[in-house]
Amino acid sequence: MTDAPFKLPERPPVRRIRQIDANAARAAERTQPMRGFDPQYTDIVDYIIEITEEIWSDRAIGRIYDTYDGACTVYSSYGIGRSVEEVVAGTLATLNAYPEYDTQHLNVAWSGDEDVGFYTSHLGFARATNLGRSGWGPATGKRTARYFVADCISKDNRIHTEWLVRDSGAAVRQLGFDIHILARELASQGQGRITTAPATLASQMPPRTRLDEPTGTAMGWARAFIHDLWNLKRFDWLDRYYGPEAVIHAAGGQEACGARAISSLLIGLQASIPNGAARVQHVCHSEENDGVILAIRWVFEGASAPGGVMGDCPADRPLSMMVSSHLRFQGGKIVEEWLIFDELGMLVQVYAS
């Protein structure tokens, strides 16, 4: 494909999931070297999709023991998990609260190989009805729909590291809870403690000038894209990256189409962390039926400020915003973006500090 604004490496063909008939047959044979993985998985995308379906749709929760390392590390906005038992407990709690949990797979970007391990970024959209008690309170009987992104590192059929970002802000409001009251309650339970100080000192801040590095690779392009819009705040440069009819699906149920609406969305997000510093941590991509999709895992760190997406929150509290951006390209420009972060998790951090 030639629609990305950077060079793509040659890779084996893998399963595609976008614009595919739901009844289409999977590949019959393995298409990618995957030493150590169970033989039924044909490639790394197939592995991620199928184990998700086994665990969440078929309720084969015990498969977690087969597909996660016993000492796996899971990062979220609420803290760090360090065992497979925590993954199992979290899955049981979620399925108890939402017995009918339906997942739509939107993208699986990937990199790596069987020698170094595979990195995947799984973008999905989950729908469910809250019929049981959750960590947020009693059952409400209300329906939720939210995006999530799970970035995983897998080797020999087991996930040993995961970064999990869910759009909890959307779900909290759909269930009828007050997000600030709930965030304070979770903070009082010890959640949301930041283990590393955000880079807010002047000596740690990124340069407030354009990056002087090549943009012909996915990482170079991603670093320039994030830096220009989140560190330099040059919203007048949106047309360098986005097509004229580009749309952003953002956390909290927000959507924006076109440069003016996108700039307003980004300003609202950054107003909550006005001195924020953005850092790209990882990039990978997929080649789908409707274009190349680049997945960027990054953080936006700084001090909180009232206003913007977080509303009337305490000021000058340390905040580390885990973000996942999946960008779909056509003609060298972004035509669709999924900008996923955990608004509830951000507020928990603010109230915990």
C-alpha positions as CSV (number, residue, x, y, z in Angstrom):
1,M,0.0,0.0,0.0
2,T,1.2,3.5,-0.7
3,D,-1.3,5.6,1.2
4,A,0.8,6.1,4.3
5,P,3.2,9.2,4.5
6,F,6.1,7.0,5.6
7,K,7.8,3.9,4.4
8,L,6.4,0.5,5.5
9,P,8.6,-2.6,6.0
10,E,7.9,-5.8,4.1
11,R,6.1,-8.3,6.3
12,P,4.3,-11.6,5.9
13,P,0.5,-11.4,5.0
14,V,-1.7,-11.7,8.1
15,R,-5.4,-11.9,8.8
16,R,-7.4,-8.7,8.0
17,I,-10.5,-7.8,10.0
18,R,-11.9,-4.6,8.6
19,Q,-14.6,-4.7,5.9
20,I,-14.7,-8.5,6.1
21,D,-17.8,-10.6,5.8
22,A,-18.5,-12.0,9.3
23,N,-18.9,-15.5,7.8
24,A,-15.7,-15.4,5.8
25,A,-13.4,-18.4,6.5
26,R,-10.1,-17.9,8.3
27,A,-6.9,-19.0,6.7
28,A,-6.6,-22.8,6.8
29,E,-2.8,-22.8,7.3
30,R,-0.3,-20.7,9.1
31,T,0.9,-17.7,7.1
32,Q,3.5,-16.3,9.5
33,P,6.4,-18.0,11.5
34,M,5.1,-18.2,15.1
35,R,7.3,-20.7,16.9
36,G,5.9,-21.7,20.3
37,F,2.3,-20.6,19.5
38,D,-0.6,-23.0,19.5
39,P,-1.1,-24.5,16.0
40,Q,-4.6,-23.3,15.5
41,Y,-3.5,-19.6,15.2
42,T,-2.4,-18.7,11.7
43,D,-0.7,-15.4,12.5
44,I,-0.4,-12.9,15.3
45,V,-3.6,-11.0,14.4
46,D,-5.5,-14.2,14.4
47,Y,-4.0,-15.1,17.8
48,I,-5.2,-11.8,19.3
49,I,-8.7,-12.0,17.8
50,E,-9.2,-15.6,18.7
51,I,-8.0,-15.6,22.3
52,T,-10.2,-12.5,22.8
53,E,-13.2,-14.3,21.5
54,E,-12.4,-17.5,23.5
55,I,-12.1,-15.6,26.8
56,W,-14.8,-12.9,26.4
57,S,-17.4,-14.5,24.1
58,D,-17.0,-18.2,24.8
59,R,-16.3,-17.6,28.5
60,A,-13.2,-19.8,28.4
61,I,-11.7,-17.7,31.2
62,G,-9.3,-20.4,32.0
63,R,-7.6,-19.8,28.7
64,I,-6.0,-16.8,30.4
65,Y,-3.7,-19.2,32.2
66,D,-2.6,-20.6,28.8
67,T,-2.1,-17.2,27.1
68,Y,-0.7,-15.0,29.8
69,D,2.6,-15.4,31.6
70,G,2.2,-16.1,35.3
71,A,4.1,-13.0,36.2
72,C,2.7,-10.8,33.5
73,T,2.7,-7.0,34.0
74,V,-0.4,-4.9,33.1
75,Y,-0.2,-1.1,33.1
76,S,-3.3,1.1,33.3
77,S,-4.2,4.5,34.6
78,Y,-5.1,3.0,38.0
79,G,-1.9,1.3,38.7
80,I,0.2,-1.8,37.7
81,G,-0.9,-5.4,37.9
82,R,1.8,-8.1,38.2
83,S,0.2,-11.5,37.9
84,V,-2.0,-13.7,35.8
85,E,-4.3,-14.0,38.8
86,E,-5.1,-10.3,38.7
87,V,-6.0,-10.7,35.0
88,V,-8.3,-13.5,35.8
89,A,-9.9,-11.7,38.7
90,G,-10.5,-8.6,36.6
91,T,-12.1,-10.6,33.8
92,L,-14.4,-12.4,36.3
93,A,-15.4,-9.1,37.8
94,T,-16.1,-7.5,34.4
95,L,-18.2,-10.5,33.1
96,N,-20.1,-10.6,36.4
97,A,-21.0,-6.9,36.0
98,Y,-21.7,-7.2,32.2
99,P,-22.8,-10.8,31.5
100,E,-23.5,-10.1,27.8
101,Y,-20.3,-8.6,26.7
102,D,-20.0,-8.0,22.9
103,T,-16.8,-6.9,21.3
104,Q,-16.3,-5.4,17.8
105,H,-12.7,-5.7,16.6
106,L,-11.7,-2.5,14.8
107,N,-8.0,-3.0,14.2
108,V,-5.0,-5.0,15.3
109,A,-1.7,-3.3,14.5
110,W,1.5,-5.3,15.0
111,S,5.3,-5.5,14.8
112,G,8.0,-8.0,15.7
113,D,8.6,-11.7,15.0
114,E,8.9,-15.1,16.6
115,D,12.5,-14.4,17.8
116,V,12.0,-11.1,19.6
117,G,8.3,-11.5,20.3
118,F,5.3,-9.8,18.8
119,Y,3.9,-6.4,19.8
120,T,0.1,-5.9,19.1
121,S,-2.2,-3.0,19.5
122,H,-5.8,-4.1,19.6
123,L,-8.5,-1.5,19.1
124,G,-12.0,-2.6,19.9
125,F,-15.5,-1.4,20.7
126,A,-17.3,-3.1,23.6
127,R,-21.1,-3.1,24.2
128,A,-22.7,-4.5,27.3
129,T,-25.6,-4.1,29.8
130,N,-24.7,-3.6,33.5
131,L,-26.6,-6.4,35.2
132,G,-24.3,-7.1,38.1
133,R,-22.4,-5.2,40.7
134,S,-19.2,-3.5,39.3
135,G,-16.3,-1.8,41.0
136,W,-18.2,1.4,40.5
137,G,-21.4,0.4,42.4
138,P,-24.6,-1.7,42.2
139,A,-26.1,-2.9,38.9
140,T,-27.8,-0.1,37.0
141,G,-29.4,-2.1,34.2
142,K,-28.1,0.5,31.7
143,R,-26.3,-0.1,28.4
144,T,-22.7,0.9,27.8
145,A,-20.7,1.3,24.7
146,R,-17.0,2.3,24.8
147,Y,-13.7,2.0,23.0
148,F,-10.7,0.2,24.4
149,V,-7.1,-0.5,23.3
150,A,-5.0,-3.3,24.6
151,D,-1.3,-3.2,23.6
152,C,0.4,-6.6,24.3
153,I,3.8,-8.2,23.9
154,S,3.6,-11.9,23.3
155,K,6.1,-14.7,22.9
156,D,5.7,-18.5,22.8
157,N,1.9,-18.2,23.1
158,R,1.9,-16.0,26.2
159,I,1.4,-12.3,26.8
160,H,3.9,-11.0,29.3
161,T,3.3,-7.3,29.1
162,E,0.2,-5.3,28.5
163,W,-0.9,-1.6,28.4
164,L,-4.7,-1.3,28.8
165,V,-6.6,1.8,28.0
166,R,-10.4,1.8,28.3
167,D,-12.8,4.8,27.7
168,S,-14.2,4.6,31.2
169,G,-15.4,8.2,31.0
170,A,-18.0,7.3,28.5
171,A,-19.1,4.2,30.5
172,V,-19.4,6.1,33.7
173,R,-21.7,8.7,32.2
174,Q,-23.8,6.1,30.4
175,L,-24.4,4.3,33.7
176,G,-25.5,7.6,35.4
177,F,-22.6,8.1,37.8
178,D,-21.0,11.4,38.7
179,I,-17.4,11.0,37.4
180,H,-15.8,13.3,40.0
181,I,-17.6,11.6,43.0
182,L,-16.6,8.2,41.6
183,A,-13.0,9.3,41.0
184,R,-12.7,10.5,44.6
185,E,-14.0,7.2,45.9
186,L,-11.6,5.2,43.9
187,A,-8.7,7.4,44.9
188,S,-9.6,6.9,48.6
189,Q,-9.2,3.1,47.9
190,G,-5.6,3.6,46.9
191,Q,-6.0,3.5,43.2
192,G,-4.3,5.9,40.8
193,R,-1.0,6.4,42.6
194,I,1.6,7.6,40.0
195,T,4.8,5.7,40.6
196,T,7.0,8.0,38.5
197,A,6.9,11.8,38.5
198,P,5.6,13.3,35.3
199,A,8.2,15.3,33.3
200,T,7.0,18.8,34.3
201,L,10.4,20.5,35.2
202,A,11.8,22.8,32.6
203,S,14.9,20.6,32.1
204,Q,12.7,17.6,31.3
205,M,10.3,19.4,29.0
206,P,10.4,18.7,25.2
207,P,11.9,21.4,23.0
208,R,9.2,24.0,21.9
209,T,10.6,24.0,18.4
210,R,10.1,21.5,15.5
211,L,11.9,18.2,15.8
212,D,15.0,18.0,13.6
213,E,14.8,14.3,12.6
214,P,13.7,12.3,9.6
215,T,10.0,11.6,9.2
216,G,10.3,8.8,6.6
217,T,9.8,6.1,9.1
218,A,6.6,5.3,11.1
219,M,8.4,6.3,14.4
220,G,9.8,9.5,12.9
221,W,6.5,10.5,11.5
222,A,4.6,9.7,14.7
223,R,7.1,11.7,16.8
224,A,6.7,14.7,14.6
225,F,2.9,14.4,14.5
226,I,2.5,14.2,18.3
227,H,5.2,16.8,19.0
228,D,3.7,19.4,16.6
229,L,0.1,19.1,17.9
230,W,0.7,18.3,21.6
231,N,4.0,20.0,22.5
232,L,4.1,22.9,20.1
233,K,0.2,23.2,20.0
234,R,0.3,24.3,16.3
235,F,-3.3,23.6,15.5
236,D,-2.8,25.7,12.3
237,W,-0.7,22.8,11.0
238,L,-3.6,20.3,11.1
239,D,-3.8,20.2,7.3
240,R,-0.3,18.9,7.2
241,Y,-1.5,15.7,8.8
242,Y,-5.3,15.4,8.4
243,G,-7.4,15.3,5.3
244,P,-10.2,17.9,4.9
245,E,-13.0,15.6,6.0
246,A,-11.0,13.7,8.7
247,V,-12.9,12.5,11.7
248,I,-11.7,11.8,15.2
249,H,-13.5,9.4,17.6
250,A,-12.3,10.5,21.0
251,A,-12.8,9.1,24.5
252,G,-15.8,10.3,26.4
253,G,-18.0,9.9,23.4
254,Q,-16.6,12.9,21.7
255,E,-16.4,13.2,17.9
256,A,-14.9,15.9,15.6
257,C,-14.9,16.2,11.8
258,G,-12.9,18.8,10.0
259,A,-10.0,21.1,11.0
260,R,-12.1,23.5,13.1
261,A,-13.8,20.8,15.2
262,I,-10.6,18.8,15.6
263,S,-8.7,21.9,16.8
264,S,-11.5,22.6,19.4
265,L,-11.3,19.0,20.6
266,L,-7.6,19.1,21.0
267,I,-7.7,22.4,22.8
268,G,-10.3,21.1,25.2
269,L,-8.1,18.1,26.0
270,Q,-4.9,20.1,26.4
271,A,-6.6,22.7,28.6
272,S,-6.7,20.1,31.4
273,I,-2.9,19.7,31.3
274,P,-1.7,23.1,29.8
275,N,2.0,22.5,30.5
276,G,1.9,18.9,29.3
277,A,4.7,17.1,27.7
278,A,4.0,14.4,25.1
279,R,6.2,11.4,24.5
280,V,5.8,8.6,21.9
281,Q,6.5,5.2,23.4
282,H,5.7,2.7,20.6
283,V,4.4,2.5,17.1
284,C,3.2,-0.4,14.9
285,H,0.8,-0.7,12.0
286,S,-1.7,-2.8,10.0
287,E,-2.4,-2.9,6.3
288,E,-6.1,-3.2,6.2
289,N,-8.7,-3.3,3.4
290,D,-9.5,0.4,3.9
291,G,-6.0,1.7,4.3
292,V,-2.9,1.6,6.5
293,I,-3.6,2.1,10.2
294,L,-0.8,3.4,12.4
295,A,-1.1,2.7,16.2
296,I,0.8,5.0,18.5
297,R,1.1,4.4,22.2
298,W,2.1,7.6,24.0
299,V,1.8,9.6,27.2
300,F,0.9,13.2,28.0
301,E,2.3,14.3,31.4
302,G,2.1,17.4,33.4
303,A,0.1,19.2,36.1
304,S,-3.7,19.3,36.2
305,A,-5.8,22.5,35.6
306,P,-9.5,23.1,36.0
307,G,-11.4,23.2,32.8
308,G,-11.1,21.3,29.6
309,V,-12.1,17.6,29.4
310,M,-11.7,17.1,33.2
311,G,-14.0,20.0,34.3
312,D,-13.7,21.5,37.8
313,C,-10.9,19.4,39.2
314,P,-8.0,20.3,41.6
315,A,-5.2,22.3,40.1
316,D,-1.5,21.5,40.0
317,R,-1.7,17.8,40.7
318,P,0.7,15.5,38.9
319,L,-1.0,13.6,36.0
320,S,0.2,11.0,33.5
321,M,-2.3,10.4,30.7
322,M,-1.9,7.1,28.9
323,V,-3.1,7.5,25.3
324,S,-3.5,5.3,22.3
325,S,-4.1,6.8,18.8
326,H,-5.0,4.6,15.8
327,L,-4.7,6.6,12.6
328,R,-6.2,5.5,9.3
329,F,-4.6,6.9,6.1
330,Q,-5.7,7.6,2.6
331,G,-3.7,9.6,0.1
332,G,-1.0,10.3,2.6
333,K,-3.3,12.0,5.1
334,I,-5.2,10.9,8.2
335,V,-8.9,10.3,7.3
336,E,-9.9,8.7,10.6
337,E,-8.5,8.6,14.1
338,W,-9.4,6.8,17.3
339,L,-8.0,8.8,20.2
340,I,-8.5,6.7,23.3
341,F,-7.6,7.6,26.9
342,D,-9.2,7.0,30.4
343,E,-10.8,10.1,31.7
344,L,-11.9,8.5,34.9
345,G,-8.4,7.1,35.5
346,M,-6.9,10.6,35.0
347,L,-9.3,12.1,37.6
348,V,-8.5,9.3,40.0
349,Q,-4.8,10.2,39.7
350,V,-5.6,13.9,40.4
351,Y,-7.7,13.1,43.5
352,A,-5.1,10.5,44.7
353,S,-2.2,12.9,44.7
